Amino acid sequence: MSRTLPGDSSTSRVDCTPEARVTKSLLGYGVLAGPFYVVCSVVQGLLTPGFSFATDSWSLLSLGGAGWVHIAVFVLTGLMTAAAAIGYRRHLPSGPGRTAWAYLLIYGVLLVAAGAALPDAAGSGFSVHGMLHLLAGGLGFVAFAVWSFAMARRLRAGSAGAAAAGIVVGVLLLVGFVAIAASGGSAVATIVLTVVVILAWAWLALVSVWMYREAAEAGRIVVPAAG
């Protein structure tokens, strides 16, 4: 961010500190991670013969000849989420929400782990890597929900509605995961979980935009104009 101050264009301008630029860049990954994961998954699902969005979880896209694509999507999404977590840590070193970054970082790491551990194909029974994939996914959802609850405390100061939305998103994510685990992967539970996951990614993007704007404002400085 760099612009000239009104009425004083010859002597000073508004800019961002180098620290704020880094923080904003990291928070930007929180905006990108969800859309990247959703768009890549939907496109691959549409191009994968036999894949059904109504009955198949997106994790199953990691199987088969093109499975490496979804594995890479998992890993890259996890790395972007982890980068965003570091941005949250830099932007919120104290006060409400100061611990939220840790849970988001855990979620990012678990996304990478879920990508590395292949899921079991439908009806094929259970394997070690399949159980590890489920464990990473379940713990990841819990970590994201706790992040959402922690951020609700931070958002409450500015908007009670935003805080309530964060709590709702966290609860829905946990309920969706429990529902699909209890139902054995029914079509209804699969669709519900998919919708909730998309909602959670959208919430991360929205909160990251808010934090990005706060970081930009907090990092504003007035510097002498060149010349």
C-alpha positions in Angstrom: 0.0 0.0 0.0 1.4 3.3 -1.0 -0.4 6.6 -1.7 0.3 10.3 -1.3 -1.2 12.2 1.6 -3.8 14.8 0.5 -2.4 18.3 0.6 1.1 17.1 1.3 2.1 15.3 -1.9 5.6 16.8 -2.0 6.8 15.7 1.4 5.3 12.5 2.6 3.2 9.4 1.6 1.5 6.5 3.3 3.1 3.1 3.0 3.2 -0.3 4.8 6.0 -1.5 7.1 8.0 -4.5 5.8 6.6 -6.5 8.7 3.0 -5.6 7.7 3.7 -6.7 4.1 4.9 -10.1 5.2 1.9 -10.5 7.5 -0.5 -9.5 4.8 1.1 -11.9 2.3 0.8 -14.8 4.8 -2.8 -13.9 5.6 -3.6 -13.9 1.9 -3.0 -17.6 1.8 -6.0 -18.0 4.1 -8.1 -16.3 1.4 -6.7 -18.6 -1.3 -6.5 -22.0 0.4 -10.2 -22.8 0.4 -11.1 -21.7 -3.2 -8.0 -23.5 -4.4 -9.1 -26.8 -2.7 -12.7 -26.5 -3.7 -12.1 -25.6 -7.4 -9.5 -28.2 -7.9 -11.6 -30.9 -6.3 -14.7 -30.0 -8.2 -12.9 -29.9 -11.6 -11.1 -33.2 -10.9 -14.4 -34.8 -9.7 -16.1 -33.7 -13.0 -13.3 -35.2 -15.0 -13.0 -38.5 -13.1 -15.2 -41.3 -14.7 -17.5 -42.9 -12.2 -17.0 -40.3 -9.5 -20.2 -39.1 -7.8 -20.5 -36.0 -5.7 -23.6 -37.4 -4.1 -22.0 -40.6 -2.7 -18.2 -40.2 -2.9 -16.1 -38.1 -0.6 -13.6 -35.8 -2.3 -10.8 -37.8 -0.6 -11.4 -40.7 -3.0 -10.0 -38.5 -5.8 -6.6 -39.4 -4.4 -7.0 -42.9 -5.7 -6.4 -44.1 -9.2 -4.1 -43.0 -12.0 -4.8 -39.3 -11.5 -4.8 -39.6 -7.7 -1.5 -37.7 -7.5 -3.3 -34.6 -8.5 -5.6 -34.6 -5.5 -2.7 -35.6 -3.2 -0.8 -32.5 -4.5 -4.0 -30.4 -3.8 -4.1 -31.7 -0.3 -0.5 -30.9 0.4 -0.5 -27.5 -1.2 -3.8 -26.5 0.6 -2.2 -27.6 3.8 0.9 -25.6 3.2 -1.2 -22.5 2.4 -3.3 -23.0 5.5 -0.1 -23.3 7.6 1.3 -20.1 6.1 -2.0 -18.3 6.9 -1.7 -19.6 10.5 1.7 -17.9 10.8 0.1 -14.7 9.5 -2.5 -15.0 12.3 0.3 -15.5 14.8 2.0 -12.3 13.6 -1.2 -10.3 13.5 -2.6 -11.4 16.8 0.3 -11.8 19.3 -1.9 -11.0 22.3 -5.5 -10.5 23.3 -8.6 -12.5 22.3 -7.9 -15.0 19.5 -4.1 -15.1 20.2 -4.1 -18.9 20.4 -6.2 -19.4 17.2 -3.2 -19.6 15.0 -2.0 -22.8 16.6 -5.2 -24.7 15.8 -5.1 -23.4 12.2 -1.5 -24.6 11.9 -2.5 -28.0 13.2 -5.2 -28.1 10.6 -2.8 -27.3 7.9 -0.3 -30.0 9.0 -3.1 -32.6 9.2 -4.2 -31.7 5.6 -0.7 -32.6 4.5 -0.9 -35.8 6.5 -4.3 -36.6 5.0 -2.8 -36.2 1.5 0.1 -38.5 2.3 -2.1 -41.2 3.8 -4.4 -42.6 1.0 -8.1 -43.2 1.9 -9.6 -46.7 1.5 -11.7 -47.2 -1.6 -15.4 -47.6 -0.9 -16.2 -51.1 0.2 -12.6 -52.3 0.4 -12.4 -52.6 4.1 -9.9 -50.8 6.4 -6.1 -50.4 6.0 -3.5 -48.7 8.1 -3.1 -45.8 5.6 -6.9 -45.5 5.3 -7.3 -45.3 9.1 -4.5 -42.7 9.2 -6.4 -40.7 6.6 -9.6 -40.8 8.6 -7.7 -39.9 11.8 -6.0 -36.9 10.1 -9.4 -35.8 8.7 -11.2 -36.1 11.9 -8.6 -34.3 14.0 -8.3 -31.7 11.3 -12.0 -30.9 11.5 -11.7 -30.6 15.3 -8.7 -28.3 15.0 -10.5 -26.1 12.5 -13.6 -25.9 14.7 -11.5 -24.9 17.7 -9.8 -22.2 15.5 -13.3 -20.9 14.6 -14.3 -20.8 18.2 -11.1 -19.0 19.2 -11.5 -16.5 16.5 -15.1 -15.9 17.6 -13.7 -14.4 20.8 -11.6 -12.0 18.7 -14.5 -11.1 16.4 -17.0 -10.5 19.3 -15.4 -7.1 20.0 -16.3 -5.9 16.5 -19.4 -7.8 15.7 -21.6 -10.2 17.8 -23.0 -11.5 14.5 -19.6 -12.5 13.2 -18.7 -14.2 16.5 -21.9 -16.2 16.4 -21.3 -17.1 12.8 -17.9 -18.5 13.7 -19.4 -20.6 16.5 -22.1 -21.9 14.1 -19.5 -22.9 11.4 -17.4 -24.8 14.0 -20.4 -26.7 15.4 -21.7 -27.5 11.9 -18.3 -28.9 10.9 -18.2 -31.2 13.9 -21.8 -32.3 13.5 -21.2 -33.0 9.8 -18.1 -35.2 10.5 -19.9 -37.1 13.2 -22.9 -37.6 10.9 -20.9 -39.1 8.1 -18.9 -41.3 10.5 -22.1 -42.6 12.1 -24.0 -43.1 8.9 -21.2 -45.1 7.2 -21.0 -42.6 4.4 -24.6 -42.3 3.3 -25.5 -40.0 0.4 -27.2 -37.5 2.6 -24.4 -37.3 5.1 -21.8 -37.0 2.3 -23.7 -34.1 0.7 -24.1 -32.4 4.1 -20.5 -32.7 5.0 -19.4 -31.4 1.6 -21.6 -28.3 2.0 -20.3 -27.7 5.5 -16.7 -28.1 4.4 -17.2 -25.5 1.6 -18.9 -23.3 4.2 -15.9 -23.7 6.5 -13.4 -22.8 3.7 -15.5 -19.7 2.9 -15.4 -18.7 6.5 -11.7 -19.0 6.7 -11.4 -16.8 3.6 -13.8 -14.2 5.0 -12.0 -14.0 8.3 -8.6 -13.8 6.6 -9.8 -10.9 4.6 -10.8 -9.1 7.8 -7.5 -9.8 9.4 -5.7 -8.7 6.2 -7.4 -5.4 6.3 -6.6 -5.0 10.0 -2.9 -5.8 9.3 -2.8 -3.3 6.5 -4.3 -0.6 8.7 -2.1 -1.4 11.7 1.0 -1.4 9.4 0.4 2.1 7.9 3.3 4.5 8.2 4.0 7.9 6.9 7.4 8.2 5.1 9.1 11.1 3.4 8.5 11.2 -0.4 11.5 10.5 -2.5 13.4 13.4 -3.9 
